[in-house]
Amino acid sequence: MRLGSTRALTRALPLLLSVVLLVALAPLAGHRPASAADATTLALAGEPRPAGQSSPLVATLTASDGAAVPGAQVVVERRVDGAWTSAGTATTDVSGRAQVSAVIGRDADDNVFRASYAGDGTRGPSRSADVQVPLVRVGTRVRVTGPRTVVDERPLDLTVRWTTEAGEPVSGPVVVLRRKVDGPWRPVERLTTDAAGAATFTTEPRVDTRWKARTRPLPWAERDRSRVHRVDNLPPAPPADLPDAAPRPRIQLPPQRRAVGEGANPVISRIPDQVWRDMTGRLWHAGCPVGRAGLRLLRINYWDYDGYRRRGEIVAAAGAVGAMAGALAAMYERELPIRAMYRVDRFGWSPRLQGADDHASMASGNTSAFNCRQVVNNPGVRSPHSYGRSLDVNTWENPYRSATGLVPNAWWQPRSHPRVAWRSRAHAVVRIMARHGLRWTYGHGDTQHFDVVRSNGKVLFPRGCSILVPCK
């Protein structure tokens, strides 16, 4: 090659390289990078549904100019316990929409979704915002179930059941309310129903009761209040079953407190200070033949006329209270009822008796022992009860023939009852008293009255009293 040709080629080489470069880049002319030219936007929406139902989740993919992006694959994810898991994959249609379905859960935090698009050679990737699908609360039903009756002092199991209206179990907090007879409703139990929608609790009502339950709303379930469940408390012993024509006591006493412990559970003690203060000026006063040191307080369980166990008390002489406790305990074992057993100081001072008001005690059917007073309707004669060795039992059904007539009523005098009224020494109560050293001293003259006999088998009669002259 000649020198002139070489120089010409050298000068033309830069121009030639420029032409080759232009030819090589010609296919890319007029195109910008995809990230700037074809950015996409992804939106996600779900329809509110009750828990357990499917909600359509619709993802919409658009280009930067708002045009729909068809044929793109969209992935929908769900957040469960803080971690994202796949809920489904779909391809956008001509309108840029892709749809998957997801079953809505009861926990609102598990109903959060998002959608993502990975992009392709011409369109950039995008991801939607996190979307929580709203829960629609379903109607629920709460009920209290269990027995309709319970025997007094026995446990009772009641169950609260909470379900949806479709019968699916609901687990959540429940408040149980109780009402005694006509009293107010009070919350007594706070429970949580289990996975089966149930919660059971044990109670011992002691009286007729009414029960109901109420719930609070859950994120997925409505609140509810149950109907009232009634439980009748039944007596453990048969009631007295008196004749329909029998008169009722003129004075109605409130029921005494419930029994304490098993069986009759007799407890004998010296006279407590408060009891002595209540007795003084009523049961006891200056001039009585026995003082505080010679008296004892007996507390003992008994069956009332309705068949329930109660706890009563009497005051008696220290030397007689053991026999009385034994007799009353035997009555308890035979389920022989006592109407009431209050100390007579409850009825206050009686000027005509110069002691506690035994007229009121008898008019209420009360059982009692010590009462330092005069004989009923026989002024000036000291009653055997002043010595604390006499016991009056079921005074309304077992009258006393006083100097001025029958007290507290005349209807019962010619009548007996196999459990509460006696007119013969063959009656169960009279026989029990006799076995424990208490004599039915005056028979039909004072049917309610029993005396603890002395060691020689004799009864100490106060002045003016005898077998032929009953002294109440």
Legacy VTK file of the C-alpha trace (Angstrom):
# vtk DataFile Version 3.0
C-alpha trace
ASCII
DATASET POLYDATA
POINTS 472 float
0.000 0.000 0.000
1.132 3.410 -0.802
1.740 5.956 1.896
-1.003 8.238 0.639
-3.636 5.502 0.859
-2.666 4.704 4.460
-3.020 8.285 5.536
-6.436 8.545 3.869
-7.638 5.422 5.718
-6.419 6.758 9.013
-8.326 9.966 8.534
-11.555 8.110 7.548
-11.474 5.587 10.446
-13.166 7.784 13.132
-15.965 8.621 10.742
-16.406 4.958 9.896
-16.636 3.962 13.600
-19.292 6.633 14.187
-21.431 5.237 11.364
-21.127 1.659 12.701
-22.162 2.822 16.212
-25.191 4.683 14.864
-26.269 1.605 12.909
-25.913 -0.604 16.018
-27.984 1.703 18.274
-30.669 2.370 15.674
-33.127 -0.317 17.092
-33.058 1.361 20.535
-33.787 4.857 19.247
-36.981 6.366 20.728
-37.112 3.970 23.833
-36.590 5.024 27.515
-35.757 2.727 30.443
-38.748 0.580 31.610
-38.616 1.883 35.177
-39.304 5.360 34.005
-41.472 4.658 31.017
-43.707 1.810 32.222
-44.224 2.164 35.995
-47.369 0.330 37.206
-49.827 0.834 40.046
-51.559 -2.036 41.911
-54.654 -1.564 44.076
-56.446 -4.239 46.179
-59.976 -4.239 47.573
-62.034 -6.825 49.495
-65.745 -6.997 50.347
-66.849 -7.190 54.020
-68.020 -10.687 54.968
-68.943 -12.601 58.144
-66.311 -14.919 59.538
-66.283 -18.243 57.740
-67.492 -16.827 54.421
-65.388 -16.103 51.313
-64.611 -12.539 50.345
-63.661 -11.684 46.722
-60.307 -9.881 46.662
-59.961 -7.795 43.482
-56.545 -6.485 42.399
-56.443 -3.758 39.699
-53.194 -3.150 37.713
-52.757 0.050 35.720
-49.937 1.626 33.755
-48.478 5.045 34.455
-50.921 6.641 32.036
-53.901 4.988 33.795
-54.428 2.363 31.125
-55.353 -1.169 32.226
-52.627 -3.757 32.116
-54.063 -7.080 30.894
-52.443 -10.490 31.018
-50.324 -9.765 34.083
-49.898 -12.330 36.848
-50.788 -10.965 40.313
-49.996 -12.686 43.616
-52.286 -12.055 46.648
-50.863 -12.693 50.114
-52.418 -12.925 53.577
-50.843 -12.011 56.922
-51.242 -14.777 59.498
-49.590 -14.486 62.900
-47.398 -11.724 61.540
-46.107 -13.728 58.545
-47.204 -13.350 54.912
-48.486 -16.451 53.134
-49.921 -16.911 49.664
-53.676 -16.512 49.331
-53.807 -17.132 45.593
-52.568 -16.101 42.113
-54.624 -14.689 39.210
-54.092 -13.068 35.811
-55.505 -9.645 35.003
-58.272 -9.470 32.405
-58.754 -6.819 29.716
-59.810 -4.354 32.379
-56.623 -4.987 34.370
-58.432 -6.850 37.131
-57.497 -10.116 38.802
-59.647 -11.831 41.474
-58.986 -14.430 44.167
-61.196 -15.489 47.116
-60.266 -15.911 50.771
-62.257 -17.243 53.732
-62.600 -14.508 56.354
-61.340 -15.465 59.808
-62.714 -14.565 63.255
-59.508 -12.748 64.197
-59.479 -9.335 62.509
-55.654 -9.336 62.395
-55.750 -12.411 60.154
-57.832 -10.621 57.534
-55.059 -8.328 56.225
-54.103 -8.839 52.552
-51.746 -7.368 49.926
-51.146 -7.900 46.189
-47.901 -7.769 44.192
-46.872 -7.746 40.529
-43.347 -8.777 39.613
-43.225 -6.801 36.344
-41.865 -7.965 32.960
-39.579 -6.708 30.218
-41.791 -3.697 29.451
-43.533 -2.908 32.765
-42.169 -2.253 36.183
-43.145 -4.182 39.400
-45.628 -2.838 41.936
-47.271 -3.752 45.259
-50.549 -2.688 46.802
-51.031 -1.223 50.238
-52.009 -3.596 53.071
-55.795 -3.952 53.099
-57.856 -5.240 56.045
-61.161 -6.776 54.978
-63.873 -5.626 57.461
-65.680 -8.312 59.476
-69.465 -8.407 59.428
-70.697 -9.505 62.873
-73.023 -12.496 62.898
-75.999 -12.918 65.209
-75.481 -15.162 68.242
-77.526 -17.019 70.832
-76.545 -17.612 74.458
-78.450 -20.000 76.724
-78.303 -21.244 80.317
-79.076 -24.944 80.525
-79.301 -27.450 83.353
-81.758 -29.016 85.809
-84.930 -27.166 86.708
-84.878 -28.391 90.312
-82.243 -29.074 92.955
-82.530 -30.558 96.441
-81.442 -28.050 99.076
-77.757 -28.222 100.084
-76.844 -30.325 97.046
-74.612 -29.014 94.254
-76.083 -27.972 90.933
-74.255 -27.866 87.593
-75.387 -25.250 85.088
-73.974 -24.788 81.600
-73.755 -21.677 79.453
-73.833 -22.343 75.705
-72.978 -19.645 73.166
-73.433 -20.260 69.442
-74.068 -18.349 66.260
-77.579 -18.332 64.901
-76.359 -21.019 62.505
-75.279 -23.195 65.459
-71.525 -22.676 65.262
-69.766 -22.462 68.660
-68.628 -19.104 69.982
-65.697 -18.887 72.393
-65.612 -15.769 74.526
-66.377 -14.133 77.886
-69.809 -14.562 79.470
-71.324 -13.002 82.598
-73.824 -15.119 84.557
-76.463 -13.291 86.617
-78.629 -14.710 89.411
-81.791 -13.536 91.119
-83.112 -14.955 94.390
-86.919 -15.093 94.529
-87.922 -11.458 93.889
-84.530 -9.900 94.593
-82.393 -7.943 92.133
-80.276 -9.475 89.405
-76.634 -9.761 90.462
-73.582 -10.975 88.505
-72.226 -14.104 90.182
-69.986 -15.826 87.610
-67.599 -14.656 84.900
-66.844 -17.473 82.499
-65.225 -18.073 79.132
-66.867 -20.517 76.769
-64.516 -23.080 75.266
-63.960 -24.118 71.642
-67.292 -25.968 71.770
-69.036 -22.775 72.927
-69.735 -24.122 76.424
-68.798 -23.312 80.033
-70.060 -25.190 83.116
-70.098 -24.015 86.725
-71.258 -25.525 90.024
-73.476 -23.733 92.519
-75.506 -24.481 95.663
-78.505 -22.135 95.507
-80.278 -22.870 98.894
-83.388 -20.998 97.646
-85.437 -20.752 94.458
-83.274 -18.931 91.919
-83.404 -17.482 88.426
-80.396 -17.459 86.077
-79.458 -15.717 82.862
-76.290 -14.959 80.880
-75.117 -12.027 78.828
-72.227 -11.613 76.399
-70.259 -8.751 74.954
-69.766 -8.278 71.211
-66.719 -9.868 69.610
-65.064 -8.495 66.459
-66.977 -11.089 64.474
-70.026 -11.837 66.657
-72.908 -9.812 68.091
-73.726 -9.703 71.806
-76.713 -11.554 73.241
-78.698 -12.025 76.447
-80.247 -15.349 77.349
-83.718 -16.185 78.488
-84.255 -16.789 82.200
-83.516 -20.300 83.468
-85.544 -21.134 86.577
-84.290 -23.503 89.282
-86.626 -24.477 92.123
-84.986 -25.444 95.419
-86.659 -28.546 96.860
-86.660 -29.541 100.532
-84.552 -32.566 101.457
-87.211 -33.778 103.922
-90.992 -34.063 103.527
-92.951 -30.961 104.593
-95.277 -31.175 107.586
-98.397 -31.396 105.362
-100.926 -29.822 107.718
-104.706 -30.047 107.177
-106.129 -27.337 104.923
-108.553 -26.310 107.664
-105.848 -25.921 110.290
-105.351 -22.315 111.428
-101.950 -20.776 110.909
-100.030 -19.100 113.758
-101.143 -15.553 114.533
-97.526 -14.371 114.536
-95.379 -15.190 111.520
-91.690 -15.536 112.332
-88.958 -15.164 109.716
-87.164 -18.412 108.851
-84.133 -18.991 111.018
-80.688 -19.237 109.475
-79.698 -22.342 107.586
-78.360 -25.396 109.369
-74.656 -25.615 110.154
-72.687 -28.831 109.712
-73.950 -32.369 109.314
-76.851 -33.895 111.183
-78.336 -32.167 114.210
-74.892 -30.859 115.212
-75.800 -29.812 118.787
-73.403 -27.340 120.403
-73.734 -26.523 124.120
-71.936 -23.528 125.585
-72.013 -21.151 128.500
-74.112 -18.048 127.944
-72.159 -15.605 125.727
-72.032 -11.966 126.796
-74.258 -10.675 124.001
-76.857 -13.387 124.585
-76.865 -12.613 128.311
-77.399 -8.925 127.591
-80.362 -9.828 125.376
-81.784 -12.170 128.018
-81.460 -9.793 130.953
-84.712 -7.977 131.642
-86.653 -10.496 129.523
-85.750 -14.169 130.000
-83.904 -13.493 133.240
-84.222 -10.864 135.939
-83.283 -10.420 139.575
-84.939 -12.957 141.868
-84.895 -15.874 139.378
-84.112 -19.286 140.946
-81.206 -19.930 138.515
-78.510 -17.529 137.374
-76.168 -17.219 134.452
-73.704 -19.778 135.806
-76.437 -22.393 135.999
-77.667 -21.884 132.429
-76.408 -23.099 129.085
-77.059 -22.138 125.459
-77.899 -24.958 123.041
-77.597 -24.384 119.309
-78.915 -27.250 117.201
-80.144 -28.035 113.683
-83.770 -28.960 113.076
-86.173 -29.641 110.205
-88.684 -26.857 109.646
-92.284 -27.377 108.528
-91.303 -26.867 104.874
-88.731 -29.666 105.020
-85.589 -27.494 105.168
-82.766 -27.632 107.701
-82.555 -24.695 110.102
-80.485 -23.849 113.142
-82.248 -22.894 116.332
-81.299 -22.203 119.919
-82.697 -22.560 123.411
-81.483 -21.686 126.899
-81.807 -24.390 129.552
-80.410 -25.398 132.928
-76.913 -26.854 132.870
-78.220 -30.109 134.342
-81.039 -30.453 131.804
-79.607 -29.140 128.528
-77.921 -32.444 127.644
-81.201 -34.351 127.800
-82.925 -31.714 125.696
-80.117 -31.801 123.131
-80.414 -35.583 122.892
-84.182 -35.476 122.435
-84.086 -32.717 119.810
-81.279 -34.516 117.966
-83.394 -37.686 117.917
-86.296 -35.685 116.491
-83.924 -34.472 113.795
-82.854 -38.031 112.960
-86.515 -39.048 112.581
-87.216 -35.934 110.452
-89.861 -34.774 112.919
-90.254 -31.050 112.174
-90.140 -28.057 114.482
-91.864 -24.831 113.477
-89.299 -22.462 115.034
-86.711 -22.415 117.825
-86.002 -18.841 118.929
-85.062 -17.760 122.462
-88.151 -16.171 123.999
-86.335 -12.900 124.731
-86.971 -12.213 121.041
-90.597 -11.442 121.973
-89.756 -8.889 124.662
-90.887 -8.370 128.269
-94.422 -9.240 129.340
-95.725 -7.279 132.357
-98.526 -9.778 132.954
-96.086 -12.721 132.996
-93.225 -10.853 134.654
-90.871 -12.479 132.160
-90.435 -12.904 128.427
-93.680 -12.874 126.439
-94.651 -16.526 126.211
-98.083 -15.600 124.806
-96.345 -14.290 121.689
-93.982 -17.251 121.619
-96.897 -19.714 121.622
-98.824 -17.661 119.070
-95.921 -18.132 116.681
-95.538 -21.874 117.324
-92.098 -21.410 118.884
-90.149 -24.141 120.703
-88.325 -22.909 123.834
-87.098 -23.852 127.314
-85.875 -21.414 130.016
-88.060 -18.400 130.769
-88.125 -16.947 134.277
-91.797 -15.935 134.415
-95.167 -16.640 135.968
-97.553 -19.337 134.808
-99.599 -18.307 131.775
-103.017 -17.065 132.924
-102.193 -17.879 136.571
-100.577 -14.776 138.082
-98.393 -15.188 141.148
-97.416 -18.793 140.393
-93.873 -19.342 139.173
-93.601 -21.337 135.938
-91.508 -24.535 135.830
-89.673 -22.871 132.930
-88.080 -20.535 135.506
-85.772 -23.432 136.486
-84.667 -24.162 132.925
-85.728 -27.842 133.112
-88.903 -27.593 131.005
-89.221 -27.690 127.221
-92.200 -26.554 125.126
-92.319 -28.042 121.614
-94.413 -26.902 118.637
-96.629 -24.752 120.810
-99.206 -23.783 118.142
-100.261 -27.351 117.373
-100.037 -28.486 121.011
-102.179 -26.195 123.181
-102.098 -25.576 126.920
-105.294 -25.731 128.997
-104.771 -22.669 131.169
-106.870 -21.536 134.105
-108.860 -19.316 131.750
-109.000 -21.497 128.628
-106.948 -23.040 125.841
-103.940 -21.167 124.506
-102.717 -20.388 121.907
-105.716 -21.876 120.018
-108.552 -24.341 120.561
-108.692 -25.857 117.059
-105.764 -28.215 117.598
-106.713 -29.490 121.087
-108.855 -32.460 119.950
-106.642 -33.210 116.954
-103.306 -34.911 116.470
-100.765 -35.129 113.678
-98.300 -37.985 113.118
-95.340 -35.614 113.036
-96.107 -32.325 114.831
-99.061 -32.776 117.252
-99.390 -35.455 119.945
-102.348 -36.562 122.091
-100.983 -39.864 123.305
-97.849 -41.271 124.909
-97.570 -43.557 121.888
-96.752 -40.616 119.600
-93.223 -40.633 118.162
-92.273 -37.295 119.752
-93.515 -38.287 123.227
-91.661 -41.591 122.986
-88.419 -39.851 121.940
-88.702 -37.391 124.817
-89.247 -40.223 127.269
-86.189 -42.126 126.035
-84.071 -39.048 126.728
-85.454 -38.364 130.200
-88.174 -35.818 129.402
-91.612 -36.592 130.786
-94.861 -35.559 129.118
-95.853 -34.314 132.513
-99.363 -32.924 132.090
-100.607 -34.904 129.104
-103.699 -33.309 127.567
-103.565 -30.523 130.136
-100.391 -29.101 128.557
-99.633 -31.030 125.395
-96.600 -28.955 124.431
-94.823 -29.280 127.785
-92.042 -31.720 128.747
-89.936 -31.816 131.940
-86.475 -33.240 132.483
-86.920 -35.683 135.372
-84.589 -35.833 138.346
-82.226 -38.739 138.954
-84.899 -40.431 141.051
-87.347 -40.245 138.168
-89.416 -37.477 139.760
-90.355 -34.057 138.436
-89.729 -30.992 140.557
-93.052 -29.170 140.669
-93.026 -25.470 141.607
-95.325 -24.451 144.424
-98.952 -24.598 143.336
-98.274 -27.025 140.435
-98.888 -30.780 140.162
-100.028 -33.473 137.762
-103.572 -32.317 138.370
-102.694 -28.617 138.218
-100.676 -27.989 135.048
-98.270 -25.114 135.252
-97.189 -23.740 131.900
LINES 1 473
472 0 1 2 3 4 5 6 7 8 9 10 11 12 13 14 15 16 17 18 19 20 21 22 23 24 25 26 27 28 29 30 31 32 33 34 35 36 37 38 39 40 41 42 43 44 45 46 47 48 49 50 51 52 53 54 55 56 57 58 59 60 61 62 63 64 65 66 67 68 69 70 71 72 73 74 75 76 77 78 79 80 81 82 83 84 85 86 87 88 89 90 91 92 93 94 95 96 97 98 99 100 101 102 103 104 105 106 107 108 109 110 111 112 113 114 115 116 117 118 119 120 121 122 123 124 125 126 127 128 129 130 131 132 133 134 135 136 137 138 139 140 141 142 143 144 145 146 147 148 149 150 151 152 153 154 155 156 157 158 159 160 161 162 163 164 165 166 167 168 169 170 171 172 173 174 175 176 177 178 179 180 181 182 183 184 185 186 187 188 189 190 191 192 193 194 195 196 197 198 199 200 201 202 203 204 205 206 207 208 209 210 211 212 213 214 215 216 217 218 219 220 221 222 223 224 225 226 227 228 229 230 231 232 233 234 235 236 237 238 239 240 241 242 243 244 245 246 247 248 249 250 251 252 253 254 255 256 257 258 259 260 261 262 263 264 265 266 267 268 269 270 271 272 273 274 275 276 277 278 279 280 281 282 283 284 285 286 287 288 289 290 291 292 293 294 295 296 297 298 299 300 301 302 303 304 305 306 307 308 309 310 311 312 313 314 315 316 317 318 319 320 321 322 323 324 325 326 327 328 329 330 331 332 333 334 335 336 337 338 339 340 341 342 343 344 345 346 347 348 349 350 351 352 353 354 355 356 357 358 359 360 361 362 363 364 365 366 367 368 369 370 371 372 373 374 375 376 377 378 379 380 381 382 383 384 385 386 387 388 389 390 391 392 393 394 395 396 397 398 399 400 401 402 403 404 405 406 407 408 409 410 411 412 413 414 415 416 417 418 419 420 421 422 423 424 425 426 427 428 429 430 431 432 433 434 435 436 437 438 439 440 441 442 443 444 445 446 447 448 449 450 451 452 453 454 455 456 457 458 459 460 461 462 463 464 465 466 467 468 469 470 471
